[in-house]
């Protein structure tokens, strides 16, 4: 593999496990591994580079908590090429962006959702309960 190429998500986790060994204890709460996937290697910074110091062993709840902090959830999901679950604040921002003339495709790309979701939101077919001042 070319070391300058960014490795895939799984390949990077395998690399960490090969170099650091199997994660056995959560470094936040101290939980000990009880099942094969109960303790995992987690990337601290969200950059997913080949830097062993940037990885920590965490139990699943602590790993989730880390991933949800600093709005990393959107970044992680986007990096994986998946869609993101919108929040009420996103809906208000979507209306504001549409008001400036931004097209549906660009708005969808910003929020990592399908263009049809933006159309449904702006046509008030979904997220009707969110009050938006137009």
C-alpha positions, 0 to 999 in steps of 0.5 A: 500500500502507498503510505501517502494514500489515506487508508480506508476505515476498516484498514486503519482499524486493522492497522491499529489492532496489529500495532497496539494489540487487541483493546482490552480495557476502556481507558475512560471508565475502566470496563474490562473486555467481556465480549469480542467487540465490547472494547474498541479502538477509537480515534481521539481526534477524528482525523483517522491518520496513522498515528498510534498516539491518536487512538484510545481503547474504549467500551462501546458507550464511551466510544459513542460519547466520544464520537458525539462530542464536538459535532463529530457525528456529522463528520464521521458519517459524512466520511463514511459516505452515509446519510445523516439524521437532521436536527431541528436547527438543521431544518431552520438553516436549510430554510435560510440557505434556500432563501438565499437562492442556494439550490437543493443539490448544494444544500443536500450536499452540505447536510449529507442527505438526499436532495429529495429530503431537502425538497420535502422539507422546503415543501413542508411535507416533513418537519412541519412542526419546526417553526421557521420564519420566512 
